[in-house]
Amino acid sequence: MAGSPHEWVDGPTVRLDRRDPYLRLQSVTIYVRNLDRSLDFYVNLLGFQLVFDARSQQFAGRRFVTVSPPDGTANLTLVAPERESEQFKLIGRATQVTFVTEDVLAKFREWSARGVRFVVNPRLKRLKYPVSVRASTSADSLPATGEHSPIWGGVFARFKDPDGNAFSLVSFDEVTHAVEAQRRAIAERLETERRAAQELDIAKQVQARLFPQTRPPLKTLEYAGICRQARQVGGDYYDFLDLGSERLGFVIGDISGKGIAAALLMANLQANLRSQCAIAVDQPQRLLRSVNQLFCDNTTDGAFATLFFAEYDDGTRRLRYANCGHLPALLLRSDDSLERLESTATVLGVFKKWDCDISETQISAGDVLALYTDGITESFNEAGEEFAEERLVTALCRHRTLSSSDLLTAVVDEVQRFSPREQHDDITLIVAKCAF
């Protein structure tokens, strides 16, 4: 209680403002004759939880047992004192410990059936007290005269443990109402979480369908792509676009942010690209300018995307590309030399007046092309080292004889072995091998 008898405050609540140090009741000591007998009573008859059972070297190996009510935050520490000690004389006295429940009658029936001895059966207790009395005032000390608040009723009972230690069991209307309110709040929160999880699962399934479901066949290039998301949905994007005339578009992108917001932007970017990819063969710059304009128009300020777009000609083995603020693609030549396909433009979605340059390179037999996001190179190990481009190149060289799908899996597995902890960013990779 706090302030008035009709305002119930949940005891376990932790204040977040840190104005005062955290403080709560930890335990109350109950002196008993036999710890095993008492432990059986509190755990098996009252349904308490065993919190602690050990011997203390500090107290000559004396055993200490701590139990706790199933819905409580305070504990009872059971101690069996020496017969000659002053504490032994306290066994069997009233403990001044009061347990509160929402239904005394239900607890009375339950515990009585288990063999708990009640010395006072449940009875109605009606109290009057001054409005100014705080919750810390005990019922026995309330004055009998003075200005009184409305009658406050409750049910009271008293029981004893095997050693005769007496406890009170009470319920108040305010407690019952508060418990019911908490139950409703918890039920509502769980239902909200269930719906959110269900919606997130649906979003995951929808986004999975946004990644390419088929790979248009090429005569001179074997390729594959993968995205392992850090969350259920994410902002990494890759795609294979059939541009016609024996040409294929490779796309990989990284949307700013994470989670649902990034996933929505990813879907927006994908829709823009797929709806206009017909103009990519003849006018790739026009395509990317249009995508940038739509991205600017349809997203909030501060949202942007890095993008690598490449058009591969299956007949000539020519690769034309635009790198829009993305990490450089890696072209591992058959002689193990490395060509980095650097940026040709800035990111998408920031500037409405935007343009890009188109570069091109020739792909030769035995070459391996890798497009990736920073979830690969910025994965870090326990020492804080990043996987980095150098390790990626080494992994590509080590596994280059594998098929594109197997090469893809081998590289990603290396990244995840290097960084075995929780994945912090989406891992996305495209690899393409030029046939001999």
Secondary structure, DSSP 8 states (H G I E B T S, - for coil): --SSTT----TT---SS-SS------EEEEE-S-HHHHHHIIIIIS--EEEEEEEETTTTTEEEEEEE-TT-S-EEEEE---TTSTGGGGTTSEEEEEEE-S-HHHHHHHHHHHT-EEEEEEEEEEE---TT--TTS-GGG--SSS---S-EEEEEEEEE-TT--EEEEEEEHHHHHHHHHHHHHHHHHHHHHHHHHHHHHHHHHHHHHHS-S-----SSEEEEEEEE-SSSS-SEEEEEEEEETTEEEEEEEEESS-HHHHHHHHHHHHHHHHHHGGGTTT-HHHHHHHHHHHHHHHS-TT--EEEEEEEEETTTTEEEEEEES---EEEE-TTS-EEEE--SB--BSS-SS-----EEEE--TT-EEEEE-HHHHT-B-TTS-B-HHHHHHHHHHHTTTS-HHHHHHHHHHHHHHHS-S---S-EEEEEEEE--
